[in-house]
């Protein structure tokens, strides 16, 4: 509930770049089949019925205007949050960026498995975790040997505000 002349701010954060969500396995990743299997089952869990909104920033502005907000404004900020192969990213940060993606994928799989424990056998789950770790171990070795993939991500944060 906003007070008269109260201000609302909606933040929309999304990644852009060569692979916007690097940690989500693509068709060429050996773990994709098991990852998709566990997430398909987890999405059927009644506890995962989080309401989803259309991912189009301009829709937020239109929604605010339709709800009686005025002085609807937009601002944005962009940061490069993943670029391990680039010269201006220090070695420690490059490794951390690669391992952040590893943690994101492992956390995602663990969450899905807890939501749908019968989706995978215990051995399939451990196999999936092993495949994920092998993929990121390989990325670290490639980085250390000087093999560059030139992947990057830019996180854009859009701020839409309005006054009631």
N, C-alpha and C positions, 0 to 999 in steps of 0.2 A: 504494500500500500504506500503510495507516494503522497507526500504532503503537497498542497498547492505549490506550483512552481518547482516541484521536485524533479530531479533529473535522473534518467535511466541511461545506463551505458551497457551495450551489448558488445562482447568481444568475440570475434570469430578468428580462430587461428588455423591456418592450413599451410601445408608444405608444397613447394613446387621445386622442380629440378629434374635431373636425369631420372631419378627413381624417388618420387616423393615419399613413399613409405617403404624404405629399403628393407625394413625388418619383416615385412609381409612376404612370404615366399612366392616367387613367380613360377611359371611353368617349368623353368629349367632347374629348379631346386628339388633335390631328392625328397625333402620332407613335405612337399606341398600336398601330396595325397593324404597323409595322416593329419596334417594341420587342418586341411579342409574338412576331413571326416569328423574330427573332434569339435570344430567350430560349428558345423552343421547341426550336430546333436546338441551342443550348448545353446544354440539360438532357439531351440524348442523348449528350453527350461523356462517355466513361468516367471522365474526370478530375473530373467534377462529381458523382459519386455519393457525396456527403457524406451520412452517415446523418442522417436527420431524426427528431426526436422529437416526440411529440404536444405541442402548445403549450397545455397546461393545467397551471397551477401545482400544483394539488392532486395531480396524478399524480406529481410529483417527491417530495412528502412520502410518499405511499403506497409509492413505489419504495424510498425510504430505509428505511422501516419494514420492508418485506418483505426487505431485505438485512441486517437485523439491527441497524440503527442505533436508538438509543434517545434519549430527550430531543429528539425532533424538534421544532424550533421554527421560527417564521416571524416575519419583520420586513419592513417595506416603507418605501420612501422615494419620494416623487413630486416631480417638478420640471416646470415649464412650460419646454419647450425650443424652442417655436415659437409666436410670437404677435406678428408684426411690426406688426399694425394697432392694437395696444393702446397707450394713453397712457403706461403705465409701461415701455415698451420704447423705449430711445433709438434715434435714427435710424440710427446706425452699426450697432447690433446688429440692427435690423430688416433692413437690407440684407444683413448677414452671414447671417441666418437664411434669407432667400430664396435667397441664393447657395449656402449649404450644401446645400439641396435640389437646386439645379442640379448641383453637383459630384457628389452622390450618384447622380443619374440618369445623368449623363455617364459616371461611373466604371462604373456597372452595365452600360451599353451597351458600353463599351470592353471590359470583361471578357468579356461574352457574345460579342462579335465576335471576340475573340482565341480563344475556345474553339470557335467555329463560323464560321470565316472565309468559308465558302461559303454561309452562310445569307442573306447580303445581298451585292449587288454593291457595288463600291466607291462608286458614285454613290448607291446607296440608303443606305449607311452615312453618307456625308457629308450627305445629305439629312436623315437622322434626327438627326444632331448639330445641324444648322442649325435644325430644328424645335424641338428641346429648347431651344436658346439663344434662339430667338424667343419661346417661351412664358415663359421667365424674364425676358427683357428686358421683355416686356409687364407682368409682375408688378411689376418695379421701377418702370416708368413709372406704373403704376396707383398704386403706393405714393407716388411723388413728387408725383402730381397730387392726392393726398388721397382717392382712391377706395379704400374699405376693404372687404375681404372677410370680416373677422373670423374668419379661420381660426386655429386654435390646436392645439397638441399638448401632451399631458402624458405625460412618460415616467415610468413606474412601474418601480421596481426592487424585486423581491421577493427576499428572502434566506431560504433554507430551510437549516437546519443540523441536524446530528445527530452523536451521539457513537457510536463503534464499541465 
